[in-house]
Amino acid sequence: MFTLPPPPLRHAARLSRIRQLSPPGNRQFTSAIQDGFLDLSLAIPWPPSFPPYSSTIILLTFASRLLFTVPFSLWAKRRQWRAEDLVIPALQETRPLVQKQILHEMHVEQSRGTKEELRIMFSDRVKKAMIVRRNELFAKYRCRPWLTMLIPPLTQLPLFVGSSMFLSRLSQSPTVYDSESFLTLTSLAHADPTATLPIALGMITLANVESSRWFISEAAKERDELEQKRLAEKRAQGHIVLEPRKIVQTGLRVLSIGRILISAVVPGSVLLYWVSSATFGLLQSWVFDYWERRRLIPRGLAASQRSTPPPDTALTGGKVALASASTLRPRRK
C-alpha cells in the first residue's frame, strides 16, 4: 500500500518541483531570499500541530518589528518625554515674563484702541513671542514634534510594503502555500473565504487607535478637559479651530475599515502577516501606555492638584496679563 511521506518531506518535494517549474530569470532574481525563507520554515523544529509556513510568518513578523521598528518607537517616546519634562515647564515659567515684556512695550509705544482691540493686540503679540520661544526650546532639546511623529511610521512603511510584496510573490502559483491552511484560511495562497481574519484585522487596528484613551491618567484627563473648554471658547468667538490629533484619529478609524476591505482579497500569507503586525503594534501600544502611566505615578498627585492652564494656553496669554492690557489707554470715541 502506498503511504504518504511525513509533512516536512512532502513540503520539501513540492518545493523542489516548484523550483524546477520556475523560469530561470525569476529563480536568479528572487531564489536566494524565497528559498531561504521556505527552507527556514522547514528547518525550524515546529511542533507537529504548528503549520510551518504560517508559524514562520508570525515569528519573523514579530522579530522584524522588534528589531527594526521598536528602536525608532523608543527614540520617539524619549523625544516626547523631553518635550513634556523640559519644554512645557520652561514655557510655563516664561509666559509671565513674556506677558510683562509685551505689556511694557505696548505702554512705551502708547498703543491706542478700544478695550477689545488692545486685548487682541496683546494676545497676538504674546502668541508670536511664545511660538518663537517654543521653537527655540524644541531645537535646544532636540524634540521637534513633527519629526517625532513622522519618523516611526516612515521607518515602518518600507518593512511593511516590502514584506507584503515578498509574501504576495511567494503566494503566486505554483507555490507550497497551496498545501497549508491556518485557522479560517483554507490556503495561504488564497483569500480568507469567511472574512474572519480581515474583520479581526480591522478590530485590532481600531483597538490600537482607541487604546490611547484606555490608560490615560487623571492629570491628562484634566488637561484635555481644560483644552476642550478653551477650544469651545474660541469656536464661540467665531474662530476656526483645527485639532490635528482628532483629524489623525479619524483618519486611522477610516483606515481600519479600509483594511477590512483590502485584506478580504489579498492572499492568506499577506493577510496573516498584516494581522501579526497589527497585533504586535497593539501590544507595543499597551506596553508603552503602561510604561507612561508608571512614569507619571510619582508626580501624578501633584499634577492633579495643579490649576495651571494646558500648554497651548501659553501661546494665547493668561487672564491676569490680559486684564492688565485692558488698563492701557483706550481710544476715545
C-alpha positions in Angstrom: 0.0 0.0 0.0 1.2 3.5 -0.9 1.8 5.7 2.2 2.4 9.5 2.2 5.8 10.7 3.4 5.9 12.9 6.6 4.6 16.5 6.1 8.1 18.1 6.0 9.2 15.7 3.3 6.0 16.4 1.3 6.7 20.1 1.6 10.3 19.7 0.5 9.3 17.6 -2.5 6.7 20.1 -3.6 9.2 23.0 -3.1 11.7 21.1 -5.3 9.1 20.7 -8.1 8.2 24.4 -7.9 11.8 25.4 -8.2 12.1 23.3 -11.4 9.0 24.9 -12.9 10.0 28.5 -12.2 11.6 30.4 -15.1 15.4 30.8 -14.9 15.2 34.6 -14.7 12.9 34.5 -11.8 15.0 32.0 -10.0 18.1 34.2 -10.3 16.2 37.3 -9.2 14.5 36.0 -6.0 15.6 32.4 -5.4 18.1 33.3 -2.7 15.5 35.1 -0.5 12.5 33.0 -1.3 14.3 29.6 -1.0 15.9 30.8 2.2 12.6 31.7 3.7 10.9 28.4 2.7 13.9 26.4 3.8 13.9 28.2 7.2 10.2 27.3 7.6 11.1 23.6 7.2 14.3 23.8 9.3 12.7 25.2 12.4 11.6 22.3 14.7 8.0 23.3 15.0 5.6 21.0 16.9 3.6 18.8 14.6 0.4 20.8 15.4 2.1 24.0 14.2 1.8 24.7 10.4 5.4 25.5 9.5 4.9 28.3 6.9 2.2 30.2 8.9 4.3 29.9 12.1 7.4 31.2 10.4 5.5 34.2 9.0 4.2 35.1 12.5 7.7 34.5 14.1 9.5 36.6 11.5 6.9 39.4 11.7 7.4 39.8 15.5 11.2 39.5 15.1 11.4 42.1 12.4 9.1 44.6 14.2 11.2 44.1 17.4 14.5 44.7 15.6 13.6 47.4 13.1 10.6 49.4 14.4 10.7 49.3 18.2 14.0 51.2 18.4 12.6 54.1 16.5 9.4 54.0 18.6 11.6 54.2 21.8 13.5 57.1 20.2 10.3 58.9 19.5 8.9 58.2 23.0 12.1 59.7 24.6 11.7 62.8 22.5 8.1 63.1 23.6 9.2 62.9 27.2 11.8 65.6 26.8 9.1 67.9 25.4 6.9 67.1 28.4 9.5 67.3 31.0 11.7 70.2 29.7 9.9 72.3 27.1 6.4 72.6 28.6 7.6 73.6 32.1 10.0 76.1 30.6 7.2 77.7 28.6 5.0 77.9 31.6 7.8 79.7 33.5 8.5 82.0 30.6 4.9 83.0 30.0 4.5 85.6 32.8 7.8 87.2 31.8 6.8 87.5 28.2 3.4 89.0 29.1 5.1 91.6 31.3 7.6 92.4 28.5 4.8 92.8 25.9 2.7 94.9 28.2 5.7 97.2 28.8 6.4 97.5 25.1 2.7 98.5 24.5 3.0 101.1 27.2 6.2 102.5 25.7 4.6 102.5 22.2 1.5 104.2 23.7 -0.7 101.7 21.9 -4.2 103.0 21.4 -7.5 101.3 20.6 -10.7 100.0 22.2 -10.5 97.6 25.1 -11.2 94.7 22.8 -8.6 95.8 20.2 -5.9 96.2 22.9 -6.8 92.7 24.2 -6.5 91.2 20.8 -3.2 93.1 20.1 -1.8 91.9 23.4 -2.8 88.2 22.8 -1.3 88.2 19.3 2.0 89.6 20.4 2.2 87.1 23.3 1.3 84.2 21.0 4.0 85.1 18.5 6.6 85.5 21.2 5.7 82.2 22.8 5.9 80.4 19.4 9.4 81.7 18.8 10.4 80.6 22.3 8.8 77.2 21.9 10.6 76.6 18.7 13.9 77.6 20.3 13.3 75.1 23.2 12.4 72.3 20.7 15.6 72.9 18.8 17.6 73.1 22.1 16.3 69.8 23.5 16.1 68.1 20.1 12.4 67.2 20.3 10.6 68.8 17.4 7.1 67.3 17.3 6.8 66.9 13.6 10.0 64.8 13.5 8.8 62.8 16.5 5.5 62.0 14.8 6.9 61.2 11.3 9.9 59.0 11.9 8.2 56.0 13.4 5.6 55.4 10.6 8.2 56.3 7.9 10.5 53.6 9.3 7.7 51.0 9.4 6.5 51.7 5.9 9.4 50.1 3.9 9.3 47.0 6.0 5.6 46.7 5.7 5.4 47.2 2.0 8.5 45.0 1.3 7.2 42.1 3.4 3.8 42.3 1.8 5.2 42.2 -1.7 7.5 39.4 -0.8 4.8 37.2 0.6 2.4 38.1 -2.3 5.1 36.9 -4.7 5.6 33.7 -2.8 1.8 33.1 -3.0 1.8 33.0 -6.8 1.1 29.6 -8.4 2.9 27.2 -8.3 3.5 27.6 -4.6 3.8 25.4 -1.5 1.4 27.7 0.3 -1.4 25.7 -1.5 -0.8 22.8 0.8 -1.1 24.6 4.1 -4.1 26.0 5.9 -4.3 28.2 9.0 -7.4 29.0 11.2 -10.1 30.1 8.7 -7.6 30.2 5.8 -8.1 27.2 3.6 -4.8 28.0 1.9 -2.1 30.6 2.4 -2.2 31.3 -1.3 -5.9 32.4 -1.4 -8.0 34.9 0.4 -10.0 34.1 3.6 -13.3 32.7 2.4 -15.1 33.5 5.6 -13.6 37.1 6.0 -13.0 36.3 9.7 -9.3 37.4 9.7 -10.0 40.6 7.7 -12.6 41.6 10.3 -10.2 40.7 13.1 -7.6 42.9 11.4 -10.0 45.9 11.3 -10.9 45.4 15.0 -7.2 45.2 16.1 -6.4 48.3 14.1 -9.3 50.2 15.7 -8.3 49.0 19.1 -4.8 50.3 18.5 -6.3 53.7 17.7 -8.6 53.8 20.7 -6.3 52.2 23.3 -4.6 55.6 23.9 -7.7 56.6 25.9 -7.8 53.4 28.0 -4.7 54.1 30.1 -4.9 57.9 30.3 -4.1 59.4 33.7 -6.3 61.7 35.7 -3.9 64.6 35.1 -4.1 64.0 31.4 -7.9 63.9 31.6 -8.0 67.3 33.4 -5.7 68.8 30.8 -7.9 67.5 28.0 -11.0 68.9 29.6 -9.3 72.3 30.0 -8.2 72.2 26.4 -11.7 71.4 25.2 -13.1 74.3 27.1 -10.5 76.6 25.6 -11.3 75.4 22.1 -15.0 75.7 22.7 -14.5 79.4 23.8 -12.5 80.1 20.6 -15.2 78.5 18.5 -17.9 80.6 20.3 -15.8 83.7 19.3 -16.0 82.7 15.6 -12.5 81.3 15.2 -11.8 78.2 13.0 -10.2 75.6 15.3 -8.3 72.6 13.8 -7.3 69.7 16.1 -4.6 67.7 14.3 -4.8 64.8 16.8 -8.5 64.3 16.2 -8.0 64.5 12.5 -5.3 61.8 12.6 -7.5 59.6 14.8 -10.5 60.0 12.5 -8.2 59.0 9.5 -7.0 55.9 11.4 -10.6 54.9 12.2 -11.4 55.1 8.5 -8.2 53.2 7.7 -9.4 50.3 10.0 -12.5 49.9 7.8 -10.5 50.2 4.6 -8.1 47.4 5.8 -11.0 45.1 6.2 -12.0 45.6 2.5 -8.5 45.3 1.2 -7.4 42.3 3.3 -10.5 40.4 2.1 -9.0 40.0 -1.3 -5.2 39.5 -0.6 -3.5 36.1 -0.3 -3.7 34.4 3.0 0.0 34.7 3.7 -0.2 38.5 3.3 -3.3 38.7 5.5 -1.6 36.6 8.2 1.4 39.0 8.1 -0.9 42.0 8.4 -2.8 40.5 11.4 0.5 39.6 13.1 2.0 43.1 12.5 -1.2 44.8 13.8 -1.2 42.5 16.9 2.4 43.4 17.6 1.6 47.1 17.2 -1.3 46.8 19.7 0.8 45.0 22.3 3.5 47.6 21.8 1.0 50.4 22.4 -0.2 48.8 25.6 3.3 48.4 26.9 4.2 52.0 26.1 0.9 53.2 27.7 1.6 51.2 30.8 5.2 52.5 30.9 3.9 56.1 30.5 1.5 55.5 33.4 4.2 54.1 35.6 6.4 57.1 34.8 3.7 59.6 35.8 2.8 57.9 39.1 5.4 59.7 41.3 4.2 63.1 40.2 0.5 62.2 39.5 -0.8 63.5 42.8 1.0 66.8 42.4 0.0 67.2 38.8 -3.7 66.6 39.6 -3.7 69.4 42.1 -2.3 72.0 39.8 -4.6 74.5 38.3 -2.3 75.8 35.6 -3.8 76.0 32.1 -2.8 73.5 29.4 0.4 74.1 27.5 -1.4 75.6 24.5 -2.7 78.5 26.6 0.9 79.6 26.8 0.5 80.8 23.3 -2.6 82.8 23.9 -1.8 84.7 27.1 -3.3 84.5 30.7 -6.2 86.3 32.2 -4.1 88.4 34.6 -2.0 89.8 31.8 -5.0 90.4 29.6 -6.6 92.3 32.4 -3.5 94.4 32.7 -3.6 95.0 29.0 -7.1 96.4 29.3 -5.7 99.2 31.5 -3.9 100.7 28.5 -5.3 103.9 27.3 -8.5 103.2 25.2 -9.2 105.1 22.1 -11.8 107.8 22.7 -14.9 107.7 20.5 
